[in-house]
Amino acid sequence: MERIWLKSYPTDVPAEIDASPYASLIDILDESVRLYPERTAFICMGCNMTYRALDQLSRNFSAYLQHDLGLQKGDRVVLMMPNVLQYPVCLFGVLRAGCVVVNCNPLYTAAELEYQINDAGAKAIVILENFAHVLQAALVRAPVKHILTTQLGDMLGSIKGWAVNFAVKRIKKMVPVWHLPNAVSLPDALSKAAKFQLASVPATLSHGDLAFLQYTGGTTGVSKGAMLTHGNLVANLLQAKSWIKPYLGDGQQIVITALPLYHVFALTANCLTFVALGAANVLIVNPRDIPAFVKTLARYPFTAITGVNTLFNALLNHARFLELDFTHLKIALGGGMAVQKAVAKRWQEATNVALIEAYGLTETSPAVCINPLGLEEFNGSIGLPLPSTDIAIRDDAGNDLPLGEAGELCVKGPQVMAGYWNRPEETKKVMMPDGFLRTGDIATVDQKGFVRIVDRKKDLIVVSGFKAFPNEIEDVLAMHPGVLEVAVIGVPSEHSGEAVKAFVVKRDPALTAEELIAHCRLSLVAYKVPHLIEFRSELPKSNVGKILRRALKA
């Protein structure tokens, strides 16, 4: 497709990015350490870590991996932690050693953890003690040679750290009993490693070297490790940086990081991109504790926040959030799932800042499209392709469709993964011969180059031969003031093949199914109006808060 979107680019954003000055992600970190050594890099539970401290601690951890554990370039290391200061230390330490980061959801079951360790062939794992009992169970069939454990308060200073660890273990009873005889504590490892000389592995790293195995259900079912190289991540963070830096201007930025850093959205959008900007990441350990989250927001003059639709919705439904000072806020970025118009409207009314939607997927490191940051209001699109990115709208046979027609969004650019780890057949299913990646999302592109996601290809509902897309129906339902959250799926029907079913969490206890159906009939053609409505107290969500339609189909 001709790059018609370039005519809609903000003035200061280039059509192409040049990633050649940076051989690896470590070059990005080293530049920020050199430029901003005394700036705060990360904040967690009121404790700050400077770029200088991040540099030294990550070097110590890297030296430990090299000298004490004997890990080599390319060895895989699992990180299983929420948003704590230990995460960026270990993240950059693993990368400094030339090893590969395998991010793991701390809420995994033993079976899920076992699968990921075995599939990645991991040599080592760093795990928060709260989840060590899960690792203990997984080790029966997933032996990992080196285990490092850490406690929640390990990097919060001696006094506060002790108090947090005592409260977590003894008072709140948040650490189930575990037994890992050969485990080493992360503080002991860092202390021991201070005497080691770090080998200069980063000097041998290049764009083609693997940086992450980022696991995803992806576009084709079973969980697979997307192979993201240093070149993929360097390109994607430079693409994002080129888009947001002209808008943010100079001076230290403060970004609220509520989504977990082990998820690719926060990993790139918050951690890597804002490190490249010399910003401070405020790490939210438990974003589901909305009252505590809002108290943290009140402490910092934050300039940016990222999240998913459900997170923004939850904040807007907390009275104290509406009392916060938003005068410093410049960017509110939504991704991971469709941003609903009703939520975007309420967000702008509350903060006076437009909620900007972006789009990506694990296989693209993840960013593909983003809206201009100067939008005056939510526009319902996922924006424009990033610099150095090409897109195509194709049919099932791989043919390009005319502008304006709906088809599968396909992506090509330096951020597209090298493939799925040890799964060449799965890679072939999504990588087309001309280098484009099939996303599995149905989209359209307008005359100005703005992309709109219609829905996931696999979530399409066919009612008597007519196509109904859940996103559209959910957006209409969410506009009803009595609706808090909603999800729509297709269910079997003897009369029409499939019927539309909506699952709704009420904001208004008096809300009825009849009232919702009448509301939908004002905006939707008859076959799109939900045939069935089921009220629930909550909806199933992923680790980042994305509503899981597939769980509702089970």
C-alpha positions in Angstrom: 0.0 0.0 0.0 1.2 3.5 -0.8 2.2 5.3 2.3 -0.7 7.7 2.2 -0.6 8.1 6.0 2.6 10.2 5.7 0.5 13.2 4.7 -1.2 13.0 8.1 2.0 12.8 10.1 2.7 15.4 12.8 5.2 18.0 11.4 8.3 16.8 13.5 7.9 13.1 12.9 10.2 11.5 10.3 9.0 9.0 7.7 11.9 6.7 8.5 14.0 5.9 11.6 17.7 5.1 11.6 18.5 2.3 14.1 22.2 1.9 13.0 23.8 4.1 15.8 22.6 1.5 18.4 23.8 -2.1 18.0 21.7 -3.3 20.9 19.4 -2.2 23.7 22.4 -1.9 26.0 23.7 1.0 23.8 20.4 2.7 24.5 20.8 2.3 28.3 24.4 3.3 28.2 23.5 6.6 26.4 20.8 7.4 29.0 23.2 6.6 31.9 25.8 9.0 30.3 23.3 11.8 29.7 21.2 11.5 32.8 23.2 9.7 35.6 21.5 11.4 38.5 18.0 11.4 37.1 15.5 9.0 38.6 14.9 6.1 36.3 12.4 4.0 38.4 10.2 4.6 41.4 8.4 1.9 43.4 6.6 2.1 46.7 8.1 5.6 47.3 11.7 4.5 46.7 13.8 6.0 43.8 16.5 4.4 41.6 18.7 6.7 39.6 20.1 5.8 36.2 23.6 5.5 37.7 22.3 3.0 40.3 20.4 1.1 37.6 23.6 0.9 35.6 25.7 -0.4 38.5 23.2 -2.9 39.8 22.5 -4.3 36.3 26.3 -4.7 35.7 26.6 -6.5 39.0 23.8 -8.9 38.1 25.2 -9.4 34.6 28.6 -10.3 36.2 26.9 -12.8 38.5 25.3 -14.5 35.5 28.6 -14.7 33.7 31.0 -15.6 36.4 29.1 -17.5 39.1 26.4 -19.2 36.9 28.6 -19.5 33.8 25.9 -18.4 31.5 26.8 -17.8 27.9 25.5 -15.5 25.2 22.1 -16.7 24.0 21.2 -18.6 27.2 17.6 -18.0 28.3 16.8 -16.5 31.7 13.2 -16.4 33.0 12.0 -13.3 34.9 8.9 -13.9 37.0 8.1 -10.7 38.9 5.5 -8.0 39.1 6.5 -4.3 38.7 9.2 -4.0 41.3 12.7 -2.3 41.1 14.3 -5.7 40.8 12.7 -6.2 37.4 14.6 -3.5 35.4 17.8 -4.4 37.2 17.5 -8.0 36.1 16.2 -7.1 32.7 19.2 -5.0 31.8 21.5 -7.4 33.6 20.4 -10.3 31.5 20.7 -8.3 28.3 24.2 -7.0 29.3 25.3 -10.7 29.6 24.1 -11.3 26.1 21.5 -13.6 27.4 17.8 -13.8 26.4 15.0 -12.5 28.6 12.0 -14.9 28.9 9.2 -12.8 30.6 6.8 -14.8 32.6 3.4 -13.9 34.2 3.8 -14.3 38.0 0.2 -15.6 38.1 1.0 -18.6 36.0 0.0 -22.1 37.3 2.7 -24.7 37.8 1.6 -26.3 34.5 1.9 -23.0 32.6 5.3 -22.2 34.1 6.5 -25.8 33.4 5.6 -25.4 29.7 7.3 -22.1 29.3 10.5 -23.2 31.1 10.8 -26.3 28.9 9.8 -24.6 25.7 12.4 -21.9 26.2 15.1 -24.2 27.4 15.7 -21.8 30.3 19.0 -22.1 32.2 18.0 -19.7 35.1 15.0 -18.0 36.7 14.6 -15.0 38.9 11.3 -15.2 40.9 9.5 -13.2 43.6 9.2 -15.4 46.7 5.4 -15.0 46.6 5.4 -17.4 43.7 8.2 -19.7 44.6 5.8 -22.5 45.6 4.6 -22.5 42.0 8.1 -23.0 40.7 8.6 -25.8 43.3 5.7 -27.7 41.8 6.9 -27.0 38.2 10.4 -28.2 38.8 9.2 -31.8 38.9 9.0 -31.8 35.1 10.8 -28.6 34.2 14.3 -28.6 35.7 16.0 -25.3 35.7 19.6 -25.2 36.8 19.8 -21.9 38.5 17.2 -20.3 40.8 17.3 -16.8 42.3 14.6 -15.6 44.6 13.7 -12.1 45.7 11.4 -10.5 48.2 9.1 -7.6 47.5 11.1 -5.1 49.6 14.6 -6.2 48.6 15.4 -2.9 46.9 13.4 -0.5 49.1 16.3 0.3 51.5 17.3 -1.6 54.7 14.6 -0.2 57.0 11.6 0.1 54.6 12.6 -3.1 52.8 12.7 -5.1 56.1 9.3 -3.6 57.1 7.7 -4.5 53.8 9.1 -8.0 53.8 7.9 -8.6 57.3 4.4 -7.3 56.6 4.1 -9.4 53.4 5.3 -12.6 55.1 4.2 -12.4 58.7 1.1 -10.1 58.7 -0.5 -10.4 55.2 0.6 -14.0 54.8 1.2 -13.4 51.1 4.1 -15.9 50.7 3.0 -19.6 50.7 5.5 -22.1 52.1 8.1 -23.1 49.5 11.3 -25.2 49.4 14.0 -24.7 46.8 17.2 -26.0 48.4 19.6 -24.6 45.8 18.0 -21.2 45.5 20.2 -18.0 45.9 18.7 -14.7 47.1 19.0 -11.9 44.6 20.6 -9.5 47.2 23.3 -12.1 48.0 24.0 -12.6 44.3 24.3 -8.9 43.7 26.6 -8.5 46.7 28.8 -11.4 45.6 29.0 -10.1 42.0 30.3 -6.7 43.0 33.8 -8.1 43.0 33.6 -9.6 39.5 34.8 -8.0 36.4 32.0 -7.8 33.8 32.9 -9.2 30.4 32.2 -6.8 27.6 29.5 -8.9 25.9 27.5 -5.9 24.7 30.4 -5.1 22.3 29.6 -8.3 20.4 25.8 -7.8 20.3 24.1 -6.8 17.1 20.6 -6.3 15.7 20.3 -9.9 14.8 20.9 -11.2 18.3 17.9 -12.5 20.3 16.9 -10.2 23.2 13.5 -11.7 24.2 11.4 -14.8 23.9 8.0 -13.1 24.5 5.3 -15.7 24.9 1.9 -15.1 23.3 -1.1 -17.0 22.2 -0.5 -14.9 19.1 -2.6 -15.2 16.0 -2.7 -19.0 15.9 -3.7 -20.5 19.2 -1.1 -22.3 21.4 1.4 -20.2 23.4 4.5 -19.5 21.4 7.7 -17.6 22.0 8.0 -14.7 19.7 11.7 -14.2 18.9 12.3 -10.4 19.4 15.8 -9.4 18.5 17.8 -6.4 19.7 17.2 -4.9 16.3 13.4 -5.3 16.6 13.3 -3.6 20.0 15.8 -0.8 19.2 13.7 0.0 16.1 10.4 -0.1 17.9 11.5 2.2 20.7 13.1 4.6 18.3 9.8 4.6 16.3 7.9 5.4 19.5 10.5 7.9 20.6 10.4 9.8 17.3 6.6 10.0 17.7 6.3 11.2 21.3 9.5 13.2 22.0 8.5 16.3 19.9 5.3 16.4 21.7 6.8 16.0 25.2 9.6 18.5 24.8 12.6 18.7 27.1 12.9 18.0 30.8 12.4 14.8 32.8 9.1 13.1 32.1 7.2 10.9 34.7 5.3 8.0 33.2 2.9 5.9 35.2 3.5 2.2 34.6 0.6 0.2 35.8 0.6 -2.5 33.2 3.2 -5.2 34.1 6.6 -4.8 32.6 6.7 -8.5 31.7 3.9 -7.7 29.1 5.3 -6.4 25.8 3.1 -3.3 25.9 4.6 -1.8 29.1 8.0 -3.4 28.3 8.5 -1.3 25.2 6.1 1.7 25.6 7.1 2.4 29.2 10.3 0.7 30.2 12.5 0.9 27.1 11.1 4.0 25.3 11.0 6.1 28.4 14.4 4.9 29.5 15.6 6.2 26.1 14.0 9.5 27.0 15.7 9.7 30.4 12.3 9.6 32.1 11.1 8.2 35.4 8.9 5.1 35.4 6.5 5.0 38.4 6.0 1.3 38.9 2.6 0.2 40.2 2.9 -3.2 41.9 -0.8 -4.0 42.1 -2.9 -1.8 39.7 -6.1 -3.7 40.8 -5.9 -2.0 44.2 -7.4 1.1 42.7 -7.5 3.1 46.0 -3.8 2.6 46.6 -3.1 3.2 42.9 -4.9 6.6 43.1 -2.9 7.5 46.2 0.3 6.9 44.3 -1.0 9.0 41.4 -1.6 11.9 43.8 2.1 11.9 44.8 3.6 12.5 41.4 3.2 15.3 38.7 3.0 12.6 36.0 3.2 13.6 32.4 2.2 10.3 30.8 0.1 7.2 31.6 -0.5 4.0 29.6 -3.1 1.4 30.1 -5.9 -0.7 28.7 -9.6 0.3 28.4 -10.6 -1.6 31.6 -7.9 0.2 33.7 -9.0 3.7 32.5 -12.6 2.7 33.2 -11.7 1.5 36.7 -9.9 4.7 37.5 -12.8 6.8 36.3 -15.1 5.0 38.6 -13.1 5.9 41.7 -14.2 9.2 43.1 -10.8 10.2 44.4 -9.3 9.9 40.9 -11.5 12.7 39.7 -9.9 15.0 42.4 -6.3 14.6 41.1 -4.3 17.3 39.5 -3.9 16.6 35.8 -2.2 19.8 34.8 1.1 18.1 34.0 -0.5 15.3 32.0 0.4 15.3 28.3 -0.1 11.8 27.1 -2.7 9.2 28.0 -2.2 6.1 25.8 -4.5 3.2 25.4 -3.7 -0.1 23.9 -3.9 -3.9 24.4 -7.6 -3.9 23.6 -10.0 -1.6 21.9 -10.6 1.7 23.7 -14.3 2.3 24.0 -15.8 5.7 23.0 -17.7 6.0 26.3 -14.5 5.5 28.3 -12.5 7.9 26.1 -15.2 10.6 26.4 -15.3 10.3 30.2 -11.5 10.4 30.4 -11.3 13.6 28.5 -14.0 15.2 30.5 -12.2 14.2 33.8 -8.6 15.1 32.7 -8.9 17.5 29.8 -6.5 15.2 27.9 -7.6 13.1 25.0 -7.2 9.3 25.4 -5.0 8.3 22.5 -5.4 4.9 21.1 -2.4 2.9 19.7 -2.1 -0.6 18.3 0.4 -3.4 18.3 0.9 -7.1 19.0 3.7 -9.2 20.6 5.0 -10.2 17.2 5.7 -6.6 16.3 7.6 -5.6 19.5 4.7 -4.4 19.8 3.9 -1.0 18.3 2.5 -0.7 14.8 0.2 2.3 14.8 -0.5 5.3 17.0 -2.7 8.4 16.7 -1.2 11.9 16.6 -0.7 13.0 20.1 -2.3 16.4 19.4 -5.7 15.0 18.7 -8.4 17.2 20.3 -10.7 14.2 20.9 -10.9 10.4 20.6 -11.4 9.5 16.9 -12.1 5.7 17.1 -9.0 4.8 15.0 -5.8 3.1 16.0 -3.9 5.9 14.2 -1.2 5.9 11.6 1.5 3.4 10.9 4.8 4.3 12.7 7.9 5.5 10.8 9.5 2.7 8.7 6.4 0.7 8.9 4.3 -0.6 5.9 0.8 -2.1 6.1 -1.5 -3.9 3.7 -5.2 -4.9 3.9 -5.5 -8.3 2.4 -8.2 -11.0 1.8 -7.8 -14.7 3.0 -5.9 -15.5 -0.2 -3.3 -12.8 0.5 -4.6 -10.3 -2.2 -4.5 -6.6 -1.5 -7.9 -5.0 -1.2 -8.9 -1.5 -2.4 -8.7 1.4 0.0 -11.7 1.5 2.4 -12.5 -2.2 2.2 -12.2 -4.4 5.3 -9.6 -7.2 5.4 -6.8 -8.6 7.4 -4.2 -6.1 8.6 -0.7 -7.2 7.6 2.4 -5.4 8.8 6.0 -5.1 7.6 8.8 -3.3 9.3 12.0 -3.5 11.4 9.9 -4.3 14.5 8.5 -7.5 13.1 9.7 -10.6 14.9 12.3 -13.1 13.6 9.7 -15.8 14.0 8.3 -18.2 16.6 10.9 -20.1 18.8 11.3 -23.6 17.4 8.0 -23.5 15.5 8.8 -23.0 11.8 5.3 -24.2 10.8 3.6 -21.7 13.0 5.9 -19.0 11.7 4.9 -19.9 8.1 1.2 -19.4 9.0 1.7 -15.8 9.9 4.7 -14.7 7.8 3.9 -14.1 4.2 6.5 -14.6 1.4 6.9 -10.8 0.9 7.8 -10.3 4.6 4.4 -9.1 5.8 3.0 -10.5 9.0 -0.6 -11.5 9.3 -2.1 -9.9 12.4 -5.4 -11.7 12.6 -7.2 -8.4 12.9 -9.8 -7.1 10.5 -9.2 -3.4 9.6 -9.9 -0.6 7.2 -7.8 2.3 6.1 -9.3 5.7 5.1 -8.1 8.3 2.6 -5.9 10.0 5.2 -4.2 6.8 6.2 -5.9 6.3 9.5 -6.4 2.6 10.4 -9.5 1.3 12.1 -9.7 -2.1 13.6 -13.1 -3.7 12.9 -12.4 -6.8 15.1 -10.4 -9.9 15.6 -10.9 -12.2 12.7 -11.6 -15.2 15.0 -14.3 -13.2 16.9 -16.4 -12.4 13.9 -20.1 -13.4 14.5 -22.1 -14.5 11.4 -25.9 -14.1 11.9 -27.9 -15.6 9.0 -24.9 -14.8 6.7 -24.5 -11.3 7.9 -21.3 -10.2 9.7 -21.5 -8.7 13.2 -18.4 -7.5 14.9 -18.2 -7.6 18.7 -16.2 -4.4 19.1 -19.0 -2.3 17.4 -21.7 -3.9 19.6 -19.7 -3.5 22.8 -19.1 0.2 22.0 -22.8 0.8 21.7 -23.6 -1.1 24.9 -20.9 0.8 26.8 -22.5 4.1 25.9 -25.5 3.2 28.2 -24.9 4.9 31.5 -26.0 1.8 33.4 -23.2 -0.4 32.0 -19.8 -0.7 33.7 -18.2 -3.4 31.6 -19.3 -5.5 28.6 -18.2 -8.3 26.3 -19.9 -9.7 23.3 -19.5 -13.2 21.7 -21.3 -15.3 19.2 -23.3 -18.4 20.4 -24.8 -21.2 18.3 -28.4 -20.6 17.1 -30.8 -23.1 15.4 -32.4 -20.3 13.5 -29.5 -18.0 12.4 -26.4 -20.1 12.8 -25.0 -17.8 15.4 -26.6 -15.2 17.7 -25.2 -12.2 19.5 -24.8 -12.6 23.2 -23.7 -9.8 25.6 -22.2 -10.3 29.1 -22.7 -7.1 31.1 -21.5 -5.9 34.5 -23.9 -3.3 35.8 -23.2 0.2 37.0 -26.9 0.7 37.7 -28.3 -2.2 39.7 -31.8 -1.5 38.3 -30.6 -2.0 34.7 -32.7 -4.7 32.7 -32.0 -6.7 29.6 -35.0 -5.2 27.9 -33.7 -1.7 28.5 -30.3 -2.6 27.0 -31.9 -4.3 24.0 -34.0 -1.2 23.4 -30.9 1.0 23.7 -29.1 -1.1 21.1 -32.0 -0.9 18.6 -31.5 2.8 18.4 -28.0 2.4 17.0 -27.7 -1.1 15.5 -29.3 -3.0 12.6 -31.6 -5.8 13.9 -29.2 -8.7 13.4 -26.5 -7.0 15.5 -28.7 -6.4 18.4 -27.9 -8.9 21.2 -30.3 -11.8 21.3 -29.2 -12.8 24.8 -27.9 -10.7 27.7 -26.3 -12.2 30.8 -25.5 -10.1 33.8 -22.4 -10.9 35.8 -20.6 -9.5 38.8 -17.3 -9.4 36.8 -15.8 -10.4 33.5 -12.7 -12.7 33.0 -9.6 -10.7 32.2 -6.0 -11.3 31.2 -3.0 -10.3 33.4 -3.1 -6.8 31.9 -6.9 -6.4 32.3 -8.0 -7.3 28.8 -11.4 -8.9 28.8 -11.1 -12.5 27.6 -13.9 -13.3 25.1 -12.6 -16.8 24.7 -13.2 -17.6 28.4 -16.8 -16.6 27.9 -17.1 -19.0 25.1 -15.9 -22.0 27.2 
